[in-house]
Amino acid sequence: MARNRYDVDEVLEEKFDIKQLKRMIQYIAPHKKKMLLALFFMLSSAFLVTFIPKFMQLEMDRYIPEKDIRGITGLVVVTALICVYAAICTHAKIKLTVSVGQDIIHQLREDLFCHLQELPFQYYDERPHGKIQVRVVNYVNSLSDVLSNGILGTITDLFNLIFIIIFMFGMNVRLTLFCLCGLPFLILFVVVIKRYQRRAWQRQSNKQSNLNAYIAESINGIRVTQAFVRERENTKIFNYLSKSYRDAWMYASYYGFAMGPAVSLISTLTTAFIYVMGVSYIANGAANGITVGVLTAFTAYISRFWTPINTIAAFYNSMVTAVSYLERIFETIDEPVAVRDAADAVEMPKIKGMVSFDHVDFSYEDGIKVLKDVSFQVKPGETIAFVGPTGAGKTTIVNLLSRFYNVDSGRVLIDDIDISKVTLHSLRTQMGVMMQDSFIFSGTIMDNIRYGNKDATDEEVILAAKTVCAHDFIMQMEDGYQTQVNERGSRLSVGQRQLISFARALLADPAILILDEATSSIDTETELVLQEGLSRLLKGRTSFIIAHRLSTIQNADCIMYISDGGIAEAGTHEELLKKKGKYYELFTSQYQIENKI
Amino acid sequence: MTPMKWFYSFLRQYRWRMFFGMVLVTVLVAAALSSPYISKIIVDDVITGEKYDLLMPLIFVLIALVIVQGVCRVGSQMLFETSSQGVLFQMRDKVYRKLLREDFAFYNKNRTGDLMSRQTGDMDAIRHFIAYVIYIIYENVLYFILALVMIFRFNIWLALSMVIILPLAAATTYWQAKSVRPAFKKVREAFSSLNAFVQENISGNRVVKAFAKEEYEIEKFSVENDKYRNAELGAAKIWKRFVPIFELLSNMLNILLMLVGGVMVIGQQMTLGDLVAVNGYLWMLTSPLRMAGWWINDVQRFTTSVEKIYDTYLAEPDIKKPKNPVACKKLMGNITFRNVSYCAEGEDILQDINFEVKQGQTIGMIGTTGAGKSTVMNLLCRFFDVTEGEVLVDGINVKDLDMHDLRGNIGIAMQDVFLFSDTIEGNIAYGVPDCSFERVEKAAKMADADSFIQELPEGYDTIVGERGVGLSGGQKQRISLARALLKEPSILILDDTTSAVDMETESYIQKQLANINHTCTIFIIAYRISSIMNADQIFVLDRGKIIERGTHRELLEKNGYYATVYHHQFPKQ
């Protein structure tokens, strides 16, 4: 799959179906009790409140003509009690629905986040990060109200509606049927616009996602933007995305705007129809039990029939919006986990450090092989260095070792165990990887190092920092290990960041250590001290080192020259020099440069 | 300026549109109030009074009224929605521009996710306010006032007894607004912090996986997720006290009418017909009152969001454009650092740096990790301001130059390569977005990136992931170098740009740099001697000071730090 970028909409293949809603119900189901209780409060208070106008009627029809002050007082007291009860119900209902709504989105967000933790690098590599984020935070948030309050309100309205329809049937069947005539038109209208409406909201959510992606990148790349004086151009792009979002929003809203007036229009036409028919019946001699009294009473109920329909339509509208977010959320939750524990995966036993690649083929994208038939064997405790031109596949080899990706064919074995047969957790906790990009989390320096082993004591953290020569510069900072750093970490130089992530890897006490350009931005002096400390640490651990500085790797037990997705040469420094092959060329090029002076 | 005034400065230009929207709402209210009146005539005169010939005209009026209502409803919603989108568009633009102007110090303090929340979640509360809350409140206030006026016309005493509710409602409004505000502030903070956490987790996904810390991340996430839920629940805990009070107040009107109205009719201070009429209007008083608690929430959510956005917007960068910048589009590249010191957060980062570079020279910088090499370059680009001393380019203090003019003359390939999720071509042409493909290709060739780009299935159109995911470290560095070269700057800064490329590639790149045909001052920061040994001057930095300087030969003879490093990197066979 091609990578997505900020100005490209993500296609959603799936067709709309009721499954999304069914799945949503699974999230609501655990809160059945609370929902039912809330429903009880809503219905009971709604039921009681309908008596208030009846009491008013009673007062005007009976007590006032009879000048019955006592009767009025009685009514007032009962009404007051109903009002107090209604207020208590509202209070209870709010408490219940807010907590249900928040619990639902809490759960949904948790599921989404947990699934994201399992998704492999590829997933993150294929799209701007802002687009993933918007799902976890913004999309989920827009659901809370619809899913609790909205649903309950609709149920209450449905009850109202049924109640009124029954009542109307009781008054006059024919007129009620006339009244129901309007509904098919409304349903037709809803069905017709639904398709467009759904597409419009999908577009809107896409545009929102694009904008979010661009904001995230703008903030993360601010240094480059300022250095390249790109502010004006970026503002243009930003405004273009912002405008697309606005337009998509407006377009999607139009459908919602049409809903209310459509309901009113249909309801008025239906009412008019009833007047006309009713009047003609009466004029022609009160057929079908339609009398002046019945028609008058009936018209009073027509508006009570359409009010709940109006609110249900409004709910339907917000549901369509919610579904366009739900689809995206479920799409992510359904994203297959390419790299996952096999069904019968076992714990990786304590690693001794024997590593072998057995005819490994690998490609990131179909058809473009990055590794071709790579085989090698490493004994426990050996240090292996990979050299070769950039992009030859060195990083890929070490990534396969931690099973960040699955091999296309062949096997990767550690201690003769195929790593695809063990749990990822037991495998990766025994590997220490120091990557090309050293990521710093916001928090203290202490926390960042401790990331490797959250049970480590402060002393252990400091020891790790001392081993990688990071202690001195950390102590120079105003709060030492408690100094706050952040993701962009511009307080730290790249070299310092590398040292911190080095300490992090060491603290994990790995059986296999992988250093991918781990020291490219560290000065030679520091590196020498570092290596001294390291050589003690590396004893007994298998380690893989990728480096361009040959001084870093000369002492390795085996140097592999990687080019074109395979191992071109392998051997010790001396052996490879004797061979006069590619490594020799690489090595002597340093001296050529030197000799030129 | 207060946050609200700031907000109004955006809304101002839409005030006529909003006004017109309100006019439509007024018409709508009038039409809505007339419809029942028509229905009443139909029932009284047509059905009961048997004036059948009036039916058709009345029905037409009824339908006409509904159409008027529909038109007014759609029209006003459009007006409010477009106003709100207009305000939002401009506010986003303004905040975005401001973010682009903020200096590094600001970005060191603020987390990406926090800043993003200002542009997303907080903006949404504003949208909702303009598009919905304003008109719904106006519409309901209109109903409320109209109903009151009519009730006053029917009976002053009845009306006055109902007005008693008003101070109670006002007091409740005040209390709710006041007590719910801090709670909503907490909600916004929790939202922001959740957003920031998720953002970092996604950015750091490689580290999370490498350390198999998924469970730990989920734990931390749960804290944030809980915090957000609890903030919302905490707010609900407060406002759920007030919403029923409004409901109670609204129902009290019913009781008042029942009691006062009944007694007055019995006492013959008003007619039964008046009571029936007032009862018909009562919903216009009660339903606005019933909903008031919810709208107060919306208003408060809106104000806290405006405040949050404005807070971020207010932060002024320390690095400011000079009032009267020296006009200078093209710089030559003569650079002087005079007694420059720089300290940040109590830490001396550079001390007393002095050097002079003539245009066209190549300068090498080497030194320990964290010695301050990149900082020297950051001061030159004026990403930071010197604490003491001055940085001059072509004899002009960089503080007197427009930053854009200054930086426009500098091409920098940063140590921490950042690529955008865009095509490779787009990334290389980042500084000159509308340049020709030939220039992109030329720059890529100079940076020795062309060959590997050509090998990619989609060549220059390959989209690279965020931060250049999918490319190796060396490939990213070369793209970043090409990006800097494409600008054809007078000053080129290569900050550790070739650390991840092999020596052969590096020496190729050096040859290309030597062949740059315009005058270009080049700074090369590196750890490899081979990267800098051909430089005209080499500075060795240690702990913020230049400890050695000279050419490669001079430095070797000096037998100091440089020579030691040299011997380490090129051990005698």
Interface residues (C-beta under 8 A of the other chain):
Chain A: A2 R3 N4 R5 Y6 V49 I52 F55 M56 E59 M60 Y63 I64 P65 K67 I69 I72 T73 L75 V76 T79 A80 I82 C83 V84 A86 A87 I88 T90 H91 I94 K95 V98 S99 Q102 D103 I105 H106 R109 E110 F113 C114 L116 Q117 E118 P120 F121 Y124 D125 E126 R127 P128 H129 G130 I132 Q133 V134 V136 V137 N138 N141 S144 Q208 L211 N212 A213 I215 A216 E217 S218 I219 N220 G221 I222 R223 V224 T225 Q226 A227 F228 V229 R230 E231 E233 N234 T235 F238 N239 S242 K243 R246 W249 M250 S253 Y254 F257 A258 G260 P261 A262 S264 L265 T268 L269 T271 A272 Y275 V276 G278 V279 I282 A283 V292 L295 T296 T299 Y364 E365 I368 V387 G388 P389 T390 G391 K394 T395 S402 F404 L424 H425 L427 R428 T429 M431 V433 M435 Q436 D437 F439 F441 S442 Y451 G452 K454 F473 Q476 M477 E478 N486 E487 R488 S490 R491 L492 S493 V494 G495 Q496 L499 S501 R504 A508 E517 S520 S521 I522 D523 T524 E525 T526 L528 H548 R549 L550 S551 L586 S589 Q590 Y591 I593 E594 I597
Chain B: S35 S39 I42 V43 V46 I47 T48 Y52 L55 M56 I59 L62 I63 V66 I67 Q69 G70 V71 R73 V74 Q77 M78 E81 T82 Q85 L88 F89 R92 D93 Y96 R97 L99 L100 R101 E102 F104 Y107 N108 R111 T112 G113 L115 M116 Q119 T120 G121 F191 L194 N195 A196 V198 Q199 E200 N201 I202 S203 G204 N205 R206 V207 V208 K209 A210 F211 A212 K213 E214 E215 Y216 E217 I218 F221 S222 N225 D226 Y228 R229 E232 L233 A236 W239 K240 R241 V243 P244 I245 E247 L248 N251 M252 N254 I255 L257 M258 L259 G262 V263 V265 I266 L272 L275 V276 N279 A344 E345 G346 E347 I366 G367 T368 T369 G370 A371 K373 S374 C381 F383 M403 H404 R407 G408 I410 I412 M414 Q415 D416 F418 F420 S421 D422 T423 Y430 G431 P433 F452 P457 I463 V464 G465 E466 R467 V469 G470 L471 S472 G473 G474 Q475 R478 R483 K487 D496 S499 A500 V501 D502 M503 E504 T505 S507 Y527 R528 S530 M533 N534 H552 R553 Y561 T564 V565 H568 Q569 F570 P571
